[in-house]
Each structure stands twice: as structure tokens, then as C-alpha cells.
Amino acid sequence: MDKGEQISSSSLVKPLIESNHNECFPEMNNEKGVITKEDILEEVKKQLWLAGPLICVSVSQSILQLISIMFVGHLGELALSGASMATSFASVTGFILLMGMSCAMETFCGQSYGAKQYHMLGIHMQRAMFVLLLVSIPIAVIWANTGIILKVLGQDLAISEEAGLYARYMIPSLFAYGLLQCQIRFLQTQNIVFPMLASSGITTLLHIFVCWFLVYKSGLGSRGAAVATSISYWIHVVLLALYVKFSSSCAKSWTGFSKECLQDILTFIRLAVPSGIMVCLELWSFEMMVLLAGLLPNPQLETSVLSISLTTAENCWMIPFGLGASVSTRVSNELGASHPQTARLAVSVVFVLATTVGILVGVLLLLIRDIWGYAYSNEVEVVQYVATMMPILATSNIFDGIQCALSGVVRGCGFQQIGVYINLGSYYLVGLPCSVLFAFVLHFGGQGLWLGIICALLVQVFLLLLVIARIDWNKEV
């Protein structure tokens, strides 16, 4: 492959399990690139089959933290504020980075699976786990000093103390989360998704009871919610580990622990670091909108509405994120199997799917715009402001869905370094300056902040389309 410096030479040079590629990854009926209706329908089925469960898995992971905060909310305003701030701090400084770095496995494992080098999937997973555990150590130190950091940043002293306490009890969840992301990518790239769905459901149900007991019956209070989150993530890790160990579906891809995982670590890091930065640059820019809202006139109203908007956008984001993970798997599998035309078809299909889903979700947001605010507040002023934000959110959701799917294509091809530059330029050279211009110079307020995000998304989609349009698929195999 042309990306020799990115993909380990031991992983994709030649298949280690000799068999006919067409047994598992049949190329399109016509190798010259003629696409039939059957090809398109088959690709749609494959992507939806992957994306549906992956969306549910993503939602279940975020629900664990939401459930914990809901239980803490009944302990009082201070406990709720502390837990919310600690959870947000943990996401920005740890969870987002680990999730992004694990996405490098979509390239390595996906192409190894397509090339039928099955045992390499287990090696890649072990290597990723080793790296993410090392990265988690300095993050854990940051979490241990959350209270001090928040005080230095000028946050309320009482809330900072409460958030610091909550974050310290969340530290075990950090290591579990990193391992869990590796397991998910390992199974995802083999198109094994329903075991993940089942384990996510079991974990979520158990979390409700564990959280209830630790918060209300153990005497731990808000600390119990943080401990419950850690326990639930570790339960999820154990469930997937047992599946990988004993399932016949992973017999070829998991052959036990190996010292080979300690080789080519720098190769993995060279792709994992831009993968993590690529995700962080995007999500951090959304978080900054809330911070900027605090500088606007009537900051309490603006911050509340921007927080509601951000939560709404994050919930809608789960759908295109699943599509992005699905197409990343499809593209990497087909490139590894030397099927460039099918990989290109997967890109076309996901673009149409993401656009269609974005429009449908956007229409739904418009239909509920007058009542959605009541889900978060009973104040009429907040509800009316949220209603005015919804058309802007609906528009951004369409382009956010498209970029999310196209980013999945970039990951599947191993172009994460290009993705970093695109996200950096789109959000920080275009998006944030436009947000400041619209909000503070043109006085559009919170709506202006989100209009800046739309500008960033437009630039990001254009650049991703440009990169993908210039890919020579035959050279990528």
C-alpha cells in the first residue's frame, strides 16, 4: 500500500490465512466498475446492519453517565452541579480522547480483516489497549486534581470541591473505558455487532440498580454514582472479554496474548494520535460554544439555551456516528480485500444515507421546536429561545451528519492526519472566528455562535469531499 509509513508492514503485506477473498467479501458483479441495483441494495443492507447496533451501543455508553447524574440530581443542587461539571470535565479531558485514539483500530483491524490476516486483529487490539492504558495514567492524574484545576479556572469553590470529589471516584472508569473502546473496534471491524448490543443492554440495566444502591443505600451519596459508573464500565469490559474468549466467531481473530503487540507501537501511535486529535478538535469546539455563551449579555439564559442545544446536537450525533463507524468498517474491509470498486460504492451509499437521515432528523427538530424546551425547563423565556434555535440546529444537523460519515471514510482509508488539518482549519480558523463575529460583532447572540459552527461544518464537508474525490481507489488496495 502507498501508506506504508502508517500501516504496519507485518499486518497487510499478504494474507496469513490463504483463501479466496470472494468467499467473504465478494466484489461487485462487474470488476470494470458497473454498479447494479443489487450491488447498491446489498451495500445499503450491510451498512444499516452495522450502523443500527453501533448507534445503540453509543447511546448506551452515554446513558450510563446520564443515569448517574439523574440519581445524583435528587440529592440536591450542589451535588447535581458538581457531578455535571465533573462529567463534562471528564469527557473533555479523557473520554473523548480515548474514543478518538481507538478509532485508529478501524484502519488497522478493518484492513487486516479484509485481507484475511485474522490473527492480526487480536494483536492490534492488544497494542491499542497497551497504548490507551498508558495514556490513561496522566489523564488520571489530571482527574485527581479536578477540583484544583476548576478553582484555578475561576469556577465556584463549592462546586469545584464537589466536582473534584466526584472525578476522583470516576478514575477507575477511565481505564475501563479505554479497554472497552478497543473491544468495540475489534468486534466492529469483524461485523460482529449484536453481542455488543446485548452486552450494552445488560450493562445499562445493571447500572440502574447498582447506581440506586450505591447512591441511596450505601451512604456514599454522589460518590456512589461515580463508583457505579466505574463498576458498570468494568462489567461491560468483562462481558465482551468473555465473549471474545469463548465465542467461535472470534476463534481466528483472538489467539491469546502475544508479545508481538509490543512491536510497531510507534506505528499505531502515529495513527492513533491524529485520530484522537481529529475527534477532539471537533467536539471541543462545540464545548467552547457554551463557554463563549457565558460572555454574552444575559449569560444565564444564553448558557442554559446553548447547553440544551449542545445536548440535543450530541443526541442527534449518535446516528451519523453509527453510519461513520459503519462505513469506516466497510471501506477498510473492502480495501483490505482488494475490492476498490466496492469501497467506492460504500462511500456513495453512506453519503446518501447520511444526507437522508440528516434531513429527516432536521424535519423532526422543526416539528418539535415549540415543545422541546419543556423537556429541560419550565421557564417560558428558555422554551421560546430554544424554539428559535431549532431551525439552526436542524440545519447544522444535516451537515454534521454528512461530515461524520465522510470522516468515517477518512478513517477507513487511514487518512487521519489529513482529517486533523481539515478539522483544525474548519473549526478554529473558520468556525470560532465566525461565531465571535456573528455573536459579538453582529449581535446575533447564541444563534450567532451556532451559525459559526454551521460555517465550520460547510468548510469541513467541502474539504472532506475534495479529499475523497481525489482518492485513487485502485492504489489504496
DAUR-V705708 format. One line per field, one symbol per residue. phi: phi as a letter, one per 40 degrees, with the letter a starting at -180 (. if undefined). psi: psi as a letter, one per 20 degrees, with the letter a starting at -180 (. if undefined). burial: 1 if it has 9 or more other C-alpha atoms within 8 Angstrom, else 0. Layout:
# DAUR-V705708
phi: ???
psi: ???
burial: ???
This chain:
# DAUR-V705708
phi: .ccccbbdcccbcaccbcacdccbbccddbcchccccccccccdcccccccdcccccccccccdccccccccdcchcccccccccccccccccbcccccccccccccccccccccgccccccccccccccccccccccccccccbddccccccgcdccccccccccccccddcccccccccccccdcdccgbbccccccccccccccdcccdcccbbcgcgccccccccccccccccccccccccbcccbcccbbhcacccccfcccccccccccccdccdcccccccccccccccdfcccccccccccccccccccdcccccccccccccccccccgbccccccdcccccccccccccccccccccbccbccccbaccccccccdcccccccccccccccccccccccccccgbccccccccccccbcbccdccccccbccgcgcccdcccccdcccccccccccccccccccccc
psi: qhlhihpphihjgqpioprphighmprqhoiijoprhhgghhggggghhggghhghggghghhghggghgghhiirgggggghgggggghghifgggggghhihhhgggghgghjkmhhhghggggggggghhghhghhhgghhkgggghghjjrpgghggghggghhiighhghhgggghggghghgijknhhhhgghgggggghhgggggghghhijhchhhggghgggghhggggghghghgiphhjhhhojrqqihiiqkhhgghhhhghgghggghghhhghhhgghhiirqlhgggggghgggggghhghhhghgghghghgggghghghjlmhhhghghggghgggggggggghggghhhjhiihhiihqiphggghghhhhghgggghhghhgghgghhhggghikkhhhhghghggghhhggghhggghghgilibhhhghhhgggghggggggghgghhjpnhhii.
burial: 000001110011001000001000101100000010001100110011011111111111101110111011101001111111111011111111111111111111111111111111111111111011100100110011111101100010001111111111111011111111111111111001101110111011011101111111010111111111111111111011111110100110110000001000101111111111111111111110111111010010011111111100100111111111111111111111111111111110111001101110111011001111110000000111111111111111111111111111111111111011011111111111111111110001111111111111111110111001000010011
